[in-house]
Protein backbone atom coordinates (compact mmCIF):
# COMPACT_ATOMS: atom_id res chain seq x y z
CA UNK A 1 0.00 0.00 0.00
CA UNK A 2 1.81 3.11 -1.23
CA UNK A 3 1.55 6.52 0.40
CA UNK A 4 0.71 7.83 -3.09
CA UNK A 5 -2.73 6.19 -2.86
CA UNK A 6 -3.81 9.01 -0.54
CA UNK A 7 -3.04 12.12 -2.56
CA UNK A 8 -4.01 15.69 -1.76
CA UNK A 9 -2.54 18.86 -3.27
CA UNK A 10 -3.13 20.86 -0.08
CA UNK A 11 -1.15 18.34 1.98
CA UNK A 12 1.68 18.36 -0.58
CA UNK A 13 1.89 22.17 -0.60
CA UNK A 14 1.85 22.37 3.19
CA UNK A 15 4.48 19.63 3.47
CA UNK A 16 6.83 21.58 1.18
CA UNK A 17 6.59 24.63 3.48
CA UNK A 18 7.01 22.56 6.66
CA UNK A 19 10.25 20.95 5.34
CA UNK A 20 11.99 24.34 5.43
CA UNK A 21 10.72 25.46 8.86
CA UNK A 22 13.16 25.28 11.81
CA UNK A 23 12.25 23.21 14.89
CA UNK A 24 13.90 24.02 18.25
CA UNK A 25 15.53 20.61 18.72
CA UNK A 26 18.30 22.03 20.94
CA UNK A 27 15.67 23.61 23.18
CA UNK A 28 14.02 20.21 23.57
CA UNK A 29 17.36 18.76 24.63
CA UNK A 30 17.90 21.53 27.21
CA UNK A 31 14.43 20.81 28.56
CA UNK A 32 15.42 17.12 28.72
CA UNK A 33 12.65 16.14 26.34
CA UNK A 34 15.15 14.89 23.78
CA UNK A 35 18.36 12.95 24.54
CA UNK A 36 21.73 13.98 23.09
CA UNK A 37 21.68 10.81 20.94
CA UNK A 38 18.21 11.66 19.58
CA UNK A 39 19.33 15.23 18.89
CA UNK A 40 22.38 14.06 16.94
CA UNK A 41 20.26 11.71 14.84
CA UNK A 42 17.49 14.21 14.06
CA UNK A 43 19.96 16.96 13.12
CA UNK A 44 21.37 14.69 10.41
CA UNK A 45 18.03 14.68 8.54
CA UNK A 46 16.35 17.94 9.62
CA UNK A 47 15.99 20.32 6.64
CA UNK A 48 18.46 18.29 4.59
CA UNK A 49 18.28 17.55 0.82
CA UNK A 50 16.15 14.50 -0.02
CA UNK A 51 19.11 12.64 -1.56
CA UNK A 52 21.13 12.97 1.66
CA UNK A 53 18.19 11.81 3.81
CA UNK A 54 17.61 8.86 1.49
CA UNK A 55 21.23 7.70 1.83
CA UNK A 56 20.96 7.86 5.64
CA UNK A 57 17.67 5.91 5.63
CA UNK A 58 19.22 3.31 3.34
CA UNK A 59 21.70 2.33 6.06
CA UNK A 60 19.80 3.35 9.24
CA UNK A 61 16.15 3.03 8.29
CA UNK A 62 15.09 1.09 11.40
CA UNK A 63 16.85 3.57 13.71
CA UNK A 64 15.06 6.52 12.12
CA UNK A 65 11.64 4.85 12.01
CA UNK A 66 11.92 4.29 15.75
CA UNK A 67 13.28 7.81 16.34
CA UNK A 68 10.46 9.56 14.47
CA UNK A 69 7.77 7.60 16.32
CA UNK A 70 9.36 8.07 19.74
CA UNK A 71 9.66 11.81 19.22
CA UNK A 72 6.07 12.00 17.97
CA UNK A 73 4.96 10.18 21.11
CA UNK A 74 6.56 12.65 23.53
CA UNK A 75 6.57 16.03 21.70
CA UNK A 76 3.22 17.78 21.32
CA UNK A 77 3.96 21.22 19.89
CA UNK A 78 2.11 21.63 16.59
CA UNK A 79 5.11 22.68 14.48
CA UNK A 80 7.13 19.74 15.82
CA UNK A 81 4.36 17.25 15.13
CA UNK A 82 4.05 18.68 11.60
CA UNK A 83 7.79 18.22 11.01
CA UNK A 84 7.84 14.64 12.32
CA UNK A 85 4.80 13.62 10.28
CA UNK A 86 6.44 15.00 7.13
CA UNK A 87 9.64 13.09 7.93
CA UNK A 88 7.63 9.85 8.37
CA UNK A 89 5.67 10.42 5.17
CA UNK A 90 8.83 11.27 3.21
CA UNK A 91 10.47 8.06 4.44
CA UNK A 92 7.47 6.02 3.23
CA UNK A 93 6.89 7.81 -0.09
CA UNK A 94 7.81 5.44 -2.95
CA UNK A 95 9.37 3.07 -0.40
CA UNK A 96 6.81 0.43 0.58
CA UNK A 97 9.70 -1.73 1.79
CA UNK A 98 10.10 0.67 4.73
CA UNK A 99 6.59 0.07 6.08
CA UNK A 100 7.78 -2.96 8.14
CA UNK A 101 10.44 -0.74 9.75
CA UNK A 102 7.67 1.31 11.35
CA UNK A 103 5.60 -1.78 12.20
CA UNK A 104 8.61 -3.36 13.96
CA UNK A 105 8.81 -0.37 16.32
CA UNK A 106 6.26 -2.28 18.44
CA UNK A 107 9.09 -4.62 19.48
CA UNK A 108 10.76 -1.71 21.30
CA UNK A 109 7.58 -0.05 22.57
CA UNK A 110 4.08 -1.64 22.41
CA UNK A 111 2.55 1.84 21.96
CA UNK A 112 4.32 2.14 18.61
CA UNK A 113 3.62 2.73 15.81
CA UNK A 114 -0.08 3.47 16.31
CA UNK A 115 -0.64 5.27 19.64
CA UNK A 116 1.20 8.53 18.71
CA UNK A 117 -0.50 8.67 15.30
CA UNK A 118 -3.94 8.07 16.79
CA UNK A 119 -3.30 10.82 19.36
CA UNK A 120 -2.30 13.30 16.63
CA UNK A 121 -5.59 12.57 14.84
CA UNK A 122 -7.25 14.59 17.62
CA UNK A 123 -5.03 17.65 17.03
CA UNK A 124 -6.74 20.97 16.33
CA UNK A 125 -4.33 21.56 13.45
CA UNK A 126 -5.83 20.38 10.14
CA UNK A 127 -2.48 19.44 8.59
CA UNK A 128 -1.47 17.30 11.58
CA UNK A 129 -4.84 15.54 11.55
CA UNK A 130 -4.87 14.83 7.80
CA UNK A 131 -1.19 13.85 7.58
CA UNK A 132 -1.69 11.41 10.47
CA UNK A 133 -4.71 9.94 8.65
CA UNK A 134 -2.63 9.49 5.49
CA UNK A 135 0.19 7.68 7.36
CA UNK A 136 -2.19 5.55 9.46
CA UNK A 137 -3.94 4.39 6.28
CA UNK A 138 -0.63 3.19 4.82
CA UNK A 139 0.38 1.32 7.98
CA UNK A 140 -3.03 -0.23 8.72
CA UNK A 141 -3.65 -1.27 5.11
CA UNK A 142 -0.32 -3.10 5.09
CA UNK A 143 -0.98 -5.21 8.20
CA UNK A 144 -0.88 -8.95 7.48
CA UNK A 145 -3.24 -9.84 10.35
CA UNK A 146 -6.72 -8.48 11.21
CA UNK A 147 -6.58 -4.96 12.62
CA UNK A 148 -6.96 -4.50 16.36
CA UNK A 149 -10.09 -2.75 17.61
CA UNK A 150 -8.12 -0.16 19.63
CA UNK A 151 -6.27 0.94 16.48
CA UNK A 152 -9.12 0.84 13.97
CA UNK A 153 -12.07 2.20 15.95
CA UNK A 154 -10.69 5.64 16.95
CA UNK A 155 -9.40 6.14 13.41
CA UNK A 156 -12.77 5.33 11.82
CA UNK A 157 -14.54 7.72 14.20
CA UNK A 158 -12.25 10.53 13.06
CA UNK A 159 -12.79 9.54 9.40
CA UNK A 160 -16.55 9.66 10.01
CA UNK A 161 -16.18 13.26 11.18
CA UNK A 162 -13.90 14.17 8.25
CA UNK A 163 -16.15 12.63 5.59
CA UNK A 164 -19.07 14.75 6.87
CA UNK A 165 -16.97 17.93 7.08
CA UNK A 166 -17.67 21.10 5.11
CA UNK A 167 -13.95 21.15 4.16
CA UNK A 168 -13.26 19.71 0.72
CA UNK A 169 -9.71 18.72 1.74
CA UNK A 170 -10.97 16.79 4.77
CA UNK A 171 -13.60 14.96 2.72
CA UNK A 172 -11.05 14.20 0.01
CA UNK A 173 -8.47 12.69 2.37
CA UNK A 174 -11.12 10.76 4.37
CA UNK A 175 -12.66 9.18 1.26
CA UNK A 176 -9.24 8.11 -0.03
CA UNK A 177 -8.33 6.61 3.34
CA UNK A 178 -11.59 4.66 3.41
CA UNK A 179 -11.12 3.55 -0.18
CA UNK A 180 -7.89 1.80 0.92
CA UNK A 181 -9.13 0.46 4.26
CA UNK A 182 -12.39 -1.01 2.93
CA UNK A 183 -10.50 -3.66 1.00
CA UNK A 184 -10.24 -5.41 4.40
CA UNK A 185 -13.33 -7.34 5.62
CA UNK A 186 -12.88 -6.26 9.27
CA UNK A 187 -12.83 -2.62 8.13
CA UNK A 188 -16.01 -3.07 6.10
CA UNK A 189 -17.82 -4.47 9.12
CA UNK A 190 -16.49 -1.71 11.38
CA UNK A 191 -17.43 1.06 8.92
CA UNK A 192 -20.97 -0.34 8.56
CA UNK A 193 -21.35 0.00 12.34
CA UNK A 194 -20.62 3.76 12.13
CA UNK A 195 -23.66 5.36 10.41
CA UNK A 196 -21.94 8.73 9.94
CA UNK A 197 -19.62 7.36 7.27
CA UNK A 198 -22.42 6.11 4.99
CA UNK A 199 -24.43 9.26 5.69
CA UNK A 200 -21.37 11.27 4.64
CA UNK A 201 -21.03 9.30 1.40
CA UNK A 202 -24.70 9.89 0.56
CA UNK A 203 -24.42 13.61 1.29
CA UNK A 204 -21.33 13.94 -0.94
CA UNK A 205 -23.13 12.23 -3.85
CA UNK A 206 -26.26 14.34 -3.41
CA UNK A 207 -24.18 17.49 -3.87
CA UNK A 208 -23.00 16.29 -7.32
CA UNK A 209 -19.20 16.20 -6.87
CA UNK A 210 -16.76 15.86 -9.76
CA UNK A 211 -16.22 12.52 -11.54
CA UNK A 212 -13.18 11.51 -9.45
CA UNK A 213 -14.85 12.08 -6.08
CA UNK A 214 -18.04 10.36 -7.33
CA UNK A 215 -15.97 7.37 -8.42
CA UNK A 216 -14.06 7.13 -5.13
CA UNK A 217 -17.19 7.38 -2.95
CA UNK A 218 -19.05 4.78 -5.03
CA UNK A 219 -15.95 2.56 -5.03
CA UNK A 220 -16.21 2.59 -1.21
CA UNK A 221 -19.90 1.67 -1.44
CA UNK A 222 -19.05 -1.12 -3.90
CA UNK A 223 -16.50 -2.55 -1.44
CA UNK A 224 -19.05 -2.36 1.36
CA UNK A 225 -21.63 -4.19 -0.77
CA UNK A 226 -19.57 -7.40 -0.51
CA UNK A 227 -20.81 -7.72 3.09
CA UNK A 228 -24.11 -9.60 3.43
CA UNK A 229 -25.54 -7.29 6.11
CA UNK A 230 -24.71 -4.24 4.03
CA UNK A 231 -26.25 -5.66 0.87
CA UNK A 232 -29.45 -6.48 2.75
CA UNK A 233 -29.87 -3.15 4.53
CA UNK A 234 -28.07 -0.35 2.67
CA UNK A 235 -30.98 0.65 0.45
CA UNK A 236 -33.53 0.52 3.24
CA UNK A 237 -31.33 2.69 5.47
CA UNK A 238 -29.83 5.10 2.94
CA UNK A 239 -32.05 4.97 -0.18
CA UNK A 240 -28.90 4.28 -2.17
CA UNK A 241 -30.40 2.67 -5.30
CA UNK A 242 -32.26 5.71 -6.73
CA UNK A 243 -29.30 7.93 -5.78
CA UNK A 244 -26.81 5.76 -7.67
CA UNK A 245 -29.14 5.64 -10.70
CA UNK A 246 -29.29 9.46 -10.67
CA UNK A 247 -25.48 9.65 -10.51
CA UNK A 248 -25.14 7.13 -13.36
CA UNK A 249 -27.61 9.03 -15.54
CA UNK A 250 -25.54 12.21 -15.20
CA UNK A 251 -22.10 10.53 -15.37
CA UNK A 252 -19.74 11.40 -18.20
CA UNK A 253 -16.92 9.05 -17.14
CA UNK A 254 -17.21 5.36 -17.96
CA UNK A 255 -15.51 4.32 -14.72
CA UNK A 256 -18.28 5.95 -12.64
CA UNK A 257 -20.98 3.96 -14.47
CA UNK A 258 -18.85 0.80 -14.26
CA UNK A 259 -18.55 0.92 -10.47
CA UNK A 260 -22.26 1.74 -10.04
CA UNK A 261 -23.34 -1.23 -12.17
CA UNK A 262 -20.84 -3.46 -10.31
CA UNK A 263 -22.44 -2.31 -7.04
CA UNK A 264 -25.93 -3.16 -8.36
CA UNK A 265 -24.64 -6.56 -9.45
CA UNK A 266 -23.36 -7.21 -5.91
CA UNK A 267 -26.63 -6.06 -4.32
CA UNK A 268 -28.62 -8.41 -6.54
CA UNK A 269 -26.27 -11.36 -5.98
CA UNK A 270 -26.10 -10.93 -2.20
CA UNK A 271 -29.67 -9.81 -1.41
CA UNK A 272 -32.06 -10.09 -4.37
CA UNK A 273 -35.34 -9.90 -2.46
CA UNK A 274 -34.24 -6.74 -0.63
CA UNK A 275 -32.97 -4.91 -3.73
CA UNK A 276 -34.65 -6.06 -6.94
CA UNK A 277 -38.08 -4.55 -6.12
CA UNK A 278 -36.50 -1.18 -5.28
CA UNK A 279 -34.49 -1.32 -8.51
CA UNK A 280 -37.65 -1.95 -10.54
CA UNK A 281 -39.44 0.94 -8.86
CA UNK A 282 -36.46 3.22 -9.57
CA UNK A 283 -36.67 2.26 -13.27
CA UNK A 284 -33.29 0.54 -13.42
CA UNK A 285 -34.59 -1.98 -16.01
CA UNK A 286 -35.16 0.53 -18.85
CA UNK A 287 -31.97 2.38 -17.86
CA UNK A 288 -29.89 -0.82 -17.99
CA UNK A 289 -31.37 -1.66 -21.41
CA UNK A 290 -30.40 1.81 -22.60
CA UNK A 291 -26.85 1.41 -21.29
CA UNK A 292 -26.51 -1.89 -23.16
CA UNK A 293 -26.98 -0.04 -26.48
CA UNK A 294 -23.83 2.02 -25.85
CA UNK A 295 -20.26 1.11 -26.77
CA UNK A 296 -17.98 0.39 -23.79
CA UNK A 297 -14.22 0.06 -23.66
CA UNK A 298 -14.45 -2.20 -20.56
CA UNK A 299 -16.02 -5.62 -21.16
CA UNK A 300 -16.75 -6.01 -17.41
CA UNK A 301 -19.44 -3.34 -17.74
CA UNK A 302 -21.24 -5.36 -20.40
CA UNK A 303 -21.13 -8.53 -18.34
CA UNK A 304 -22.49 -6.78 -15.23
CA UNK A 305 -25.10 -4.88 -17.24
CA UNK A 306 -26.40 -8.06 -18.85
CA UNK A 307 -26.61 -9.75 -15.45
CA UNK A 308 -28.48 -6.80 -13.91
CA UNK A 309 -30.89 -6.57 -16.88
CA UNK A 310 -31.57 -10.33 -16.91
CA UNK A 311 -32.27 -10.48 -13.16
CA UNK A 312 -34.55 -7.44 -13.32
CA UNK A 313 -36.49 -8.89 -16.27
CA UNK A 314 -36.90 -12.23 -14.51
CA UNK A 315 -38.16 -10.49 -11.38
CA UNK A 316 -40.42 -8.14 -13.35
CA UNK A 317 -42.18 -11.03 -15.10
CA UNK A 318 -43.14 -12.64 -11.78
CA UNK A 319 -44.22 -9.38 -10.15
CA UNK A 320 -47.95 -8.94 -9.46
CA UNK A 321 -49.52 -5.49 -9.44
CA UNK A 322 -49.70 -5.61 -5.65
CA UNK A 323 -46.03 -6.69 -5.42
CA UNK A 324 -45.19 -3.68 -7.55
CA UNK A 325 -47.20 -1.42 -5.24
CA UNK A 326 -45.53 -2.84 -2.12
CA UNK A 327 -42.11 -2.31 -3.70
CA UNK A 328 -42.98 1.28 -4.46
CA UNK A 329 -44.20 1.78 -0.89
CA UNK A 330 -41.06 0.22 0.57
CA UNK A 331 -38.83 2.42 -1.59
CA UNK A 332 -40.57 5.57 -0.37
CA UNK A 333 -40.58 6.89 -3.96
CA UNK A 334 -44.27 7.09 -4.82
CA UNK A 335 -45.14 8.50 -8.24
CA UNK A 336 -48.25 8.58 -10.41
CA UNK A 337 -47.92 5.07 -11.82
CA UNK A 338 -51.20 3.62 -13.17
CA UNK A 339 -51.83 1.44 -10.10
CA UNK A 340 -52.63 4.44 -7.86
CA UNK A 341 -55.58 5.58 -9.95
CA UNK A 342 -56.98 2.12 -10.76
CA UNK A 343 -60.35 1.49 -9.04
CA UNK A 344 -59.99 -2.20 -9.90
CA UNK A 345 -56.67 -2.36 -8.05
CA UNK A 346 -58.07 -0.71 -4.92
CA UNK A 347 -61.25 -2.82 -4.91
CA UNK A 348 -59.13 -5.97 -5.00
CA UNK A 349 -56.26 -4.91 -2.73
CA UNK A 350 -57.30 -2.18 -0.25
CA UNK A 351 -57.82 -4.66 2.60
CA UNK A 352 -54.39 -6.20 1.99
CA UNK A 353 -52.80 -3.07 3.47
CA UNK A 354 -54.01 -4.47 6.80
CA UNK A 355 -51.82 -7.58 6.59
CA UNK A 356 -49.11 -8.16 9.23
CA UNK A 357 -50.60 -5.72 11.73
CA UNK A 358 -51.23 -2.98 9.12
CA UNK A 359 -47.58 -2.97 8.05
CA UNK A 360 -48.15 -1.48 4.56
CA UNK A 361 -50.75 1.00 5.85
CA UNK A 362 -48.31 2.26 8.49
CA UNK A 363 -45.67 2.68 5.77
CA UNK A 364 -48.15 4.66 3.66
CA UNK A 365 -49.06 6.94 6.58
CA UNK A 366 -45.36 7.43 7.30
CA UNK A 367 -44.93 8.82 3.77
CA UNK A 368 -47.36 11.64 4.64
CA UNK A 369 -44.31 13.27 6.28
CA UNK A 370 -42.17 13.17 3.12
CA UNK A 371 -40.36 16.28 1.89
CA UNK A 372 -41.28 15.46 -1.71
CA UNK A 373 -44.62 17.02 -2.81
CA UNK A 374 -45.20 14.28 -5.41
CA UNK A 375 -44.78 11.57 -2.75
CA UNK A 376 -47.13 13.52 -0.45
CA UNK A 377 -49.79 13.93 -3.13
CA UNK A 378 -49.71 10.24 -4.13
CA UNK A 379 -49.63 9.02 -0.50
CA UNK A 380 -52.58 11.13 0.64
CA UNK A 381 -54.47 10.11 -2.53
CA UNK A 382 -53.85 6.43 -1.72
CA UNK A 383 -55.12 6.97 1.81
CA UNK A 384 -58.43 8.20 0.37
CA UNK A 385 -58.59 5.19 -1.96
CA UNK A 386 -58.01 2.82 0.96
CA UNK A 387 -60.93 4.32 2.94
CA UNK A 388 -63.15 4.46 -0.13
CA UNK A 389 -62.72 0.71 -0.75
CA UNK A 390 -62.37 -0.41 2.88
CA UNK A 391 -64.84 1.52 5.04
CA UNK A 392 -63.67 0.04 8.32
CA UNK A 393 -60.29 1.59 7.67
CA UNK A 394 -61.54 5.00 8.81
CA UNK A 395 -60.99 4.32 12.51
CA UNK A 396 -57.68 2.53 11.84
CA UNK A 397 -56.35 5.54 9.94
CA UNK A 398 -57.52 7.86 12.69
CA UNK A 399 -55.85 5.74 15.39
CA UNK A 400 -52.60 5.63 13.40
CA UNK A 401 -52.53 9.42 13.00
CA UNK A 402 -53.27 9.39 9.27
CA UNK A 403 -56.45 11.48 9.44
CA UNK A 404 -54.82 14.29 11.42
CA UNK A 405 -51.87 14.39 9.01
CA UNK A 406 -54.17 14.38 5.95
CA UNK A 407 -56.04 17.38 7.41
CA UNK A 408 -52.73 19.22 7.93
CA UNK A 409 -51.86 18.65 4.27
CA UNK A 410 -55.00 20.56 3.22
CA UNK A 411 -52.97 23.73 3.91
CA UNK A 412 -49.75 22.52 2.23
CA UNK A 413 -47.95 25.01 -0.04
CA UNK A 414 -48.17 22.67 -3.04
CA UNK A 415 -51.59 22.93 -4.79
CA UNK A 416 -51.55 19.28 -5.92
CA UNK A 417 -50.95 18.10 -2.34
CA UNK A 418 -53.77 20.37 -1.09
CA UNK A 419 -56.16 19.04 -3.75
CA UNK A 420 -55.55 15.33 -3.01
CA UNK A 421 -55.58 15.96 0.75
CA UNK A 422 -59.01 17.60 0.39
CA UNK A 423 -60.39 14.62 -1.58
CA UNK A 424 -59.00 12.15 0.96
CA UNK A 425 -60.38 14.04 3.95
CA UNK A 426 -63.79 14.06 2.24
CA UNK A 427 -63.58 10.27 2.03
CA UNK A 428 -62.51 10.08 5.67
CA UNK A 429 -65.40 12.20 6.97
CA UNK A 430 -68.17 11.21 4.54
CA UNK A 431 -68.18 7.44 5.06
CA UNK A 432 -70.22 5.97 7.92
CA UNK A 433 -68.35 4.56 10.88
CA UNK A 434 -68.97 0.93 9.92
CA UNK A 435 -68.33 -1.72 12.51
CA UNK A 436 -67.28 0.82 15.10
MOGIQUI-V120862 format. One record per residue. N is the residue number from 0. RES is the residue in one letter. D_CENTER is the distance of its C-alpha to the mean C-alpha in Angstrom with 1 decimal. Layout:
n:res:d_center
N:RES:D_CENTER
N:RES:D_CENTER
//
This chain:
n:res:d_center
0:X:21.8
1:X:23.0
2:X:22.4
3:X:22.2
4:X:18.8
5:X:17.4
6:X:19.3
7:X:19.7
8:X:22.9
9:X:23.1
10:X:23.1
11:X:25.7
12:X:27.9
13:X:27.8
14:X:28.6
15:X:31.6
16:X:33.0
17:X:32.5
18:X:34.5
19:X:37.6
20:X:37.5
21:X:40.0
22:X:39.1
23:X:42.0
24:X:42.3
25:X:46.0
26:X:45.4
27:X:43.0
28:X:45.8
29:X:48.4
30:X:46.2
31:X:46.0
32:X:42.2
33:X:42.6
34:X:45.4
35:X:47.8
36:X:46.5
37:X:42.9
38:X:44.2
39:X:46.2
40:X:43.2
41:X:40.7
42:X:43.4
43:X:43.7
44:X:40.2
45:X:39.6
46:X:39.6
47:X:41.1
48:X:40.7
49:X:37.9
50:X:40.6
51:X:42.4
52:X:39.4
53:X:38.5
54:X:42.0
55:X:41.8
56:X:38.5
57:X:40.1
58:X:42.7
59:X:41.2
60:X:37.5
61:X:37.3
62:X:39.3
63:X:37.1
64:X:33.8
65:X:35.3
66:X:36.8
67:X:33.6
68:X:31.7
69:X:34.7
70:X:35.1
71:X:31.5
72:X:32.0
73:X:35.1
74:X:34.8
75:X:32.6
76:X:33.8
77:X:31.0
78:X:32.9
79:X:33.7
80:X:30.2
81:X:29.2
82:X:32.1
83:X:31.4
84:X:27.7
85:X:29.0
86:X:31.6
87:X:29.2
88:X:26.9
89:X:30.0
90:X:31.3
91:X:28.2
92:X:27.8
93:X:29.1
94:X:30.4
95:X:28.2
96:X:31.4
97:X:31.4
98:X:28.2
99:X:30.5
100:X:32.7
101:X:30.1
102:X:29.2
103:X:32.9
104:X:33.3
105:X:32.5
106:X:36.0
107:X:37.5
108:X:35.3
109:X:32.8
110:X:30.7
111:X:30.1
112:X:28.0
113:X:25.0
114:X:26.4
115:X:27.4
116:X:24.1
117:X:22.1
118:X:24.7
119:X:24.3
120:X:20.6
121:X:22.0
122:X:24.3
123:X:24.7
124:X:25.0
125:X:22.0
126:X:23.4
127:X:24.0
128:X:20.6
129:X:18.9
130:X:21.6
131:X:21.3
132:X:17.6
133:X:18.7
134:X:21.5
135:X:19.8
136:X:17.3
137:X:20.4
138:X:22.3
139:X:19.8
140:X:18.8
141:X:22.6
142:X:23.5
143:X:25.4
144:X:25.0
145:X:22.0
146:X:20.6
147:X:22.3
148:X:20.5
149:X:22.2
150:X:20.8
151:X:17.2
152:X:16.5
153:X:17.6
154:X:15.7
155:X:12.3
156:X:13.3
157:X:14.2
158:X:11.1
159:X:9.3
160:X:12.1
161:X:12.0
162:X:8.5
163:X:9.8
164:X:13.2
165:X:15.5
166:X:16.6
167:X:15.6
168:X:16.7
169:X:14.6
170:X:11.3
171:X:12.8
172:X:13.9
173:X:10.8
174:X:8.7
175:X:11.9
176:X:12.4
177:X:9.3
178:X:10.3
179:X:13.6
180:X:13.0
181:X:11.0
182:X:14.2
183:X:15.7
184:X:15.7
185:X:16.2
186:X:13.1
187:X:11.0
188:X:12.8
189:X:12.6
190:X:8.8
191:X:8.9
192:X:11.6
193:X:9.9
194:X:8.5
195:X:8.0
196:X:5.1
197:X:3.0
198:X:5.8
199:X:5.6
200:X:3.4
201:X:5.8
202:X:8.4
203:X:8.5
204:X:9.1
205:X:11.5
206:X:13.5
207:X:14.3
208:X:13.8
209:X:16.1
210:X:16.1
211:X:15.1
212:X:12.0
213:X:11.0
214:X:12.0
215:X:10.2
216:X:6.6
217:X:7.8
218:X:9.6
219:X:6.8
220:X:6.0
221:X:9.8
222:X:10.4
223:X:8.7
224:X:10.9
225:X:13.9
226:X:13.9
227:X:16.1
228:X:14.7
229:X:11.2
230:X:13.1
231:X:15.3
232:X:13.2
233:X:9.8
234:X:11.8
235:X:14.0
236:X:11.5
237:X:9.2
238:X:11.7
239:X:9.6
240:X:12.9
241:X:14.8
242:X:12.0
243:X:11.8
244:X:15.6
245:X:16.0
246:X:14.3
247:X:16.5
248:X:19.5
249:X:19.3
250:X:18.4
251:X:21.4
252:X:20.2
253:X:20.8
254:X:18.1
255:X:15.3
256:X:17.1
257:X:17.7
258:X:14.1
259:X:13.4
260:X:16.6
261:X:16.0
262:X:12.8
263:X:15.2
264:X:17.9
265:X:16.0
266:X:15.2
267:X:18.8
268:X:20.2
269:X:18.5
270:X:18.7
271:X:20.9
272:X:22.3
273:X:18.9
274:X:17.6
275:X:20.8
276:X:22.1
277:X:19.0
278:X:19.1
279:X:22.8
280:X:22.5
281:X:20.0
282:X:22.7
283:X:21.0
284:X:24.5
285:X:26.4
286:X:23.5
287:X:23.5
288:X:27.3
289:X:27.2
290:X:25.0
291:X:27.5
292:X:30.3
293:X:28.8
294:X:29.7
295:X:27.0
296:X:27.6
297:X:25.3
298:X:26.8
299:X:23.6
300:X:22.4
301:X:25.6
302:X:25.5
303:X:22.0
304:X:23.0
305:X:26.2
306:X:24.7
307:X:22.3
308:X:25.3
309:X:27.7
310:X:25.6
311:X:25.0
312:X:28.7
313:X:29.8
314:X:27.8
315:X:29.0
316:X:32.6
317:X:32.5
318:X:30.9
319:X:33.3
320:X:33.3
321:X:32.3
322:X:29.4
323:X:28.2
324:X:28.6
325:X:26.8
326:X:23.8
327:X:23.8
328:X:24.1
329:X:21.3
330:X:18.9
331:X:20.1
332:X:20.9
333:X:24.7
334:X:26.8
335:X:30.5
336:X:30.7
337:X:34.4
338:X:33.9
339:X:33.6
340:X:37.0
341:X:38.8
342:X:41.5
343:X:42.0
344:X:38.4
345:X:38.7
346:X:42.2
347:X:41.0
348:X:37.6
349:X:37.6
350:X:38.6
351:X:35.9
352:X:33.4
353:X:35.2
354:X:34.2
355:X:32.5
356:X:33.4
357:X:32.5
358:X:28.9
359:X:28.5
360:X:30.6
361:X:28.5
362:X:25.4
363:X:27.5
364:X:28.6
365:X:25.1
366:X:24.4
367:X:27.3
368:X:24.9
369:X:22.6
370:X:22.1
371:X:23.0
372:X:26.8
373:X:27.0
374:X:25.2
375:X:27.6
376:X:30.6
377:X:30.0
378:X:29.2
379:X:32.3
380:X:34.3
381:X:33.4
382:X:34.4
383:X:37.8
384:X:38.1
385:X:37.5
386:X:40.2
387:X:42.5
388:X:42.5
389:X:42.2
390:X:44.4
391:X:43.8
392:X:40.2
393:X:41.3
394:X:41.5
395:X:38.3
396:X:36.4
397:X:38.2
398:X:37.4
399:X:33.7
400:X:33.7
401:X:33.4
402:X:36.8
403:X:36.2
404:X:32.9
405:X:34.6
406:X:37.4
407:X:35.0
408:X:33.6
409:X:37.2
410:X:36.8
411:X:33.3
412:X:33.2
413:X:32.5
414:X:35.9
415:X:34.5
416:X:32.9
417:X:36.2
418:X:38.2
419:X:36.4
420:X:36.3
421:X:40.0
422:X:40.8
423:X:38.8
424:X:40.5
425:X:43.8
426:X:43.0
427:X:42.1
428:X:45.3
429:X:47.8
430:X:47.5
431:X:49.8
432:X:48.4
433:X:49.1
434:X:49.3
435:X:48.5
//
